[in-house]
Amino acid sequence: MKLGGLPEPIGDMANFSAPGPAGPIPLRAYVPVRAMIEPAAALVYFHGGGFVAGSLDTHESLCRALANSTGCVVVSVGYRLAPENPFPAALDDGCAAVTWILAHAASFRVDPRRIGLAGDSAGANLAAAVCQILRYTPGPKLVMQLLLCPILDFSAETESRRTFRAGYLFDMTDFLQQLKEYLPVGADLTDPRISPLCARELSGLPVTYIHTAEYDPMRDEGLRYAERLRAANIEVHYVCHAGMIHLFYALSGAIPSASAAVRRIATQIAPALTGEYLDDRAHRI
């Protein structure tokens, strides 16, 4: 069995693209077996892979599960990868894709007032950065963000990075090599486009859900981001999954409890996507 488990049956799947700064950006929409509302809410998803790996295919099982469990359309983004396309290519693609989806949501039966962002690992880094960048742009507003085992600060050495540096699936030595391929020489690691946790101002962000794992080198920065969001009066929900490792949510074929964890996460975020948290600010056009 694949580490991600067997893909769940869904209502429909479609491949299309959004215009990007360097050409079309591949998108894949996963329509749930039964949508909770019509027009549907949507979750735009950025896959993990250390900025150098991952694809629409590697995270298909997870996206299918999120679609069915939330009752929302999940749109996965095939952003450009390093080393062929170093920073800020992935971030530029992310901003372009989300902007296009917000503007064209009605064309694929999605409510532009009910769109959130999500990502895991490096994809959560992109989701957090895109959310920060787009929060003040004109048009429909993102209603939530979901960050799974996020990588949020390349400028600090945390206790969890030291403690779980190797032997817990995510190897910091390998990741630091990937980072060299992603970032240009001399890049400022405190730039919030690279390290969203370093942003000075966090006001204006939507309700945020952060899920970390107990044995993950990136655990502490996820907690720190939750603390900073609360200090900025942003509604934030933080969960650290006991006994889990980085990428646990995508390893249902190897970790029996992972599927149940994904369903719980989906149940937690669904109200933010389907209307409970919509207010006048989220409706601004």
C-alpha positions in Angstrom: 0.0 0.0 0.0 1.2 3.5 -0.7 2.3 5.6 2.4 -0.6 8.0 1.6 -3.1 5.1 1.6 -5.7 4.3 -1.0 -7.2 7.4 -2.7 -10.8 8.0 -1.6 -13.6 8.0 -4.3 -14.7 11.6 -4.9 -17.5 13.3 -6.8 -15.3 14.6 -9.6 -11.8 15.8 -10.5 -10.7 18.3 -13.1 -7.3 19.6 -14.3 -7.0 23.2 -15.5 -4.6 26.1 -15.1 -4.3 29.7 -14.0 -2.1 32.3 -15.8 1.2 32.8 -14.0 4.2 35.0 -14.2 6.2 32.4 -16.1 3.3 30.6 -17.9 0.3 28.5 -16.9 0.1 27.2 -13.3 -1.3 23.7 -13.1 -4.4 23.3 -10.9 -6.4 20.3 -9.9 -9.8 20.5 -8.4 -11.3 17.8 -6.2 -15.0 17.9 -5.9 -16.4 16.0 -2.8 -18.9 13.2 -3.1 -21.4 15.6 -1.6 -20.9 19.3 -1.3 -22.2 20.9 1.9 -23.4 24.1 0.2 -24.0 25.4 -3.3 -22.1 27.2 -4.7 -19.4 25.4 -3.0 -16.7 26.6 -0.6 -13.2 25.9 -1.6 -9.8 25.2 0.0 -6.7 26.1 -2.1 -3.9 23.7 -1.2 -0.1 24.0 -1.5 1.7 20.7 -1.3 4.9 20.1 0.7 8.2 18.9 -0.5 10.9 21.3 0.7 10.4 23.7 -2.2 12.2 21.2 -4.5 9.8 18.2 -4.6 6.2 17.3 -4.4 3.4 17.6 -7.0 -0.3 17.5 -7.6 0.1 13.7 -7.7 2.0 13.2 -4.4 -0.8 14.9 -2.4 -3.8 13.6 -4.2 -4.9 11.2 -1.4 -4.7 13.9 1.2 -6.6 16.4 -1.1 -9.3 13.8 -1.8 -9.7 13.2 1.9 -10.0 16.9 2.7 -12.6 17.4 0.0 -14.8 14.6 1.3 -14.4 15.5 4.9 -15.0 19.2 4.6 -17.7 19.0 1.9 -15.7 21.6 0.0 -13.9 21.8 -3.3 -10.1 21.4 -2.9 -7.9 23.1 -5.5 -4.3 21.9 -5.5 -1.7 24.3 -6.9 1.3 23.0 -9.0 3.7 25.8 -8.3 7.2 25.9 -9.7 10.0 24.1 -7.9 13.7 24.8 -7.1 16.5 24.5 -8.1 15.3 25.2 -11.6 13.0 27.9 -10.3 14.3 29.4 -7.0 12.6 31.9 -4.7 10.4 33.8 -5.3 9.0 31.6 -8.2 6.9 29.4 -6.0 5.5 32.3 -4.0 4.8 34.3 -7.2 2.9 31.3 -8.6 1.0 31.0 -5.3 -0.1 34.6 -5.3 -1.1 34.5 -8.9 -3.0 31.2 -8.6 -5.0 32.4 -5.5 -5.7 35.8 -7.1 -7.0 34.1 -10.2 -9.1 31.6 -8.3 -10.7 34.3 -6.2 -11.5 36.3 -9.4 -12.9 33.3 -11.4 -14.5 31.2 -8.6 -18.0 31.5 -10.1 -16.8 29.9 -13.3 -16.3 26.6 -11.5 -19.2 27.0 -9.1 -17.3 28.1 -6.1 -18.4 31.0 -3.9 -15.6 33.6 -3.8 -16.6 34.6 -0.3 -15.9 31.1 1.0 -12.3 30.3 0.0 -9.5 29.4 2.3 -5.8 28.5 2.0 -4.1 25.4 3.2 -0.7 23.7 2.9 1.7 21.4 4.6 5.4 21.8 5.4 6.9 24.0 2.7 3.4 24.3 1.3 2.2 25.7 4.6 5.1 28.3 4.4 3.7 29.4 1.0 0.1 29.4 2.3 1.1 31.6 5.2 3.1 34.0 3.0 0.4 34.2 0.3 -2.2 35.0 3.0 0.0 37.8 4.4 0.6 39.3 1.0 -3.0 39.2 -0.2 -4.8 40.3 3.0 -5.1 43.9 1.9 -5.6 43.5 -1.9 -9.0 44.5 -3.4 -11.6 41.8 -4.0 -13.0 38.9 -2.0 -11.1 38.0 1.1 -9.8 34.7 2.2 -11.8 33.4 5.1 -9.3 31.0 6.8 -5.9 29.3 6.6 -4.9 25.8 7.6 -1.1 25.2 8.2 0.0 21.6 8.7 3.4 21.1 10.2 4.4 24.5 8.8 7.9 25.7 8.1 7.7 29.4 9.2 11.1 30.7 10.3 14.5 30.0 8.6 16.2 32.6 10.7 16.1 30.9 14.1 17.3 27.6 15.7 14.5 26.3 17.9 14.6 23.7 20.6 12.5 21.3 18.5 14.9 21.7 15.5 17.8 20.7 17.8 16.0 17.9 19.6 14.5 16.2 16.5 17.2 17.1 14.0 17.5 13.5 12.7 15.7 10.2 13.1 12.1 11.5 12.9 11.5 11.3 9.1 12.3 14.9 8.5 16.1 15.3 8.4 17.4 18.8 9.0 20.6 18.2 7.1 18.7 17.2 4.0 16.3 20.2 4.4 19.1 22.7 4.8 20.5 21.4 1.5 17.1 21.9 -0.1 17.0 25.4 1.3 20.3 26.2 -0.5 18.6 25.2 -3.7 15.5 27.3 -3.0 17.1 30.5 -1.8 19.5 32.8 -3.8 22.9 33.4 -2.2 22.6 36.2 0.3 18.8 36.0 0.8 17.5 37.6 3.9 16.1 34.8 6.1 14.0 37.3 8.0 12.2 38.4 4.9 8.5 37.5 5.8 8.1 36.2 2.2 10.6 33.5 3.2 9.9 33.3 7.0 6.3 34.4 7.6 6.8 34.2 11.3 9.2 37.2 11.0 6.4 39.5 9.7 6.2 42.6 11.9 2.5 43.1 11.4 0.0 40.2 11.5 -3.3 42.1 11.7 -5.9 41.5 9.0 -5.3 37.8 8.7 -8.3 35.4 8.7 -9.1 32.7 11.3 -6.1 30.3 11.4 -5.7 26.6 12.2 -2.2 25.3 13.0 -1.5 21.6 13.4 2.0 20.5 14.5 3.5 17.1 15.5 5.2 16.3 18.8 8.3 14.8 17.2 8.7 17.4 14.4 11.7 19.7 14.1 9.3 22.4 13.0 6.9 22.1 15.9 8.1 25.1 17.9 7.7 27.7 15.1 4.1 26.6 14.5 3.4 27.2 18.2 5.2 30.5 18.1 3.2 31.7 15.1 0.0 30.7 16.9 1.1 32.8 19.9 1.9 35.8 17.7 -1.4 35.6 15.9 -3.3 35.5 19.3 -1.3 38.6 20.4 -2.4 40.3 17.2 -6.1 39.5 18.1 -6.4 36.9 15.2 -8.6 33.9 16.0 -6.3 31.0 16.0 -6.7 27.3 16.8 -3.5 25.3 17.6 -3.2 21.6 18.0 0.0 19.6 18.6 -0.6 15.9 17.7 1.0 13.7 20.4 3.3 11.0 19.2 3.2 12.2 15.6 6.0 13.1 13.2 6.3 15.5 10.3 4.0 14.6 7.4 1.9 12.3 9.6 -1.4 13.6 8.0 -0.2 12.3 4.6 0.9 8.9 5.8 -2.4 7.1 6.4 -1.0 4.0 4.7 1.7 3.7 7.4 0.1 5.4 10.4 -3.4 4.0 11.1 -4.5 7.0 13.1 -3.6 9.5 10.4 -6.9 9.2 8.5 -8.9 9.9 11.6 -6.6 12.9 12.4 -7.3 14.3 8.9 -11.1 13.9 9.4 -10.9 15.7 12.7 -8.9 18.5 11.1 -11.4 18.8 8.3 -14.3 18.9 10.8 -12.6 21.6 12.7 -12.0 23.9 9.6 -15.3 23.3 7.8 -17.4 25.9 9.7 -14.9 28.7 8.7 -15.3 27.7 5.0 -19.0 27.1 4.9 -20.1 30.4 6.6 -19.9 30.4 10.3 -17.0 32.9 10.3 -18.1 35.1 7.4 -18.6 38.7 8.3 -18.6 42.1 6.6 -14.8 42.1 6.2 -14.8 38.8 4.5 -17.6 40.0 2.1 -15.8 43.2 1.0 -15.6 43.3 -2.8 
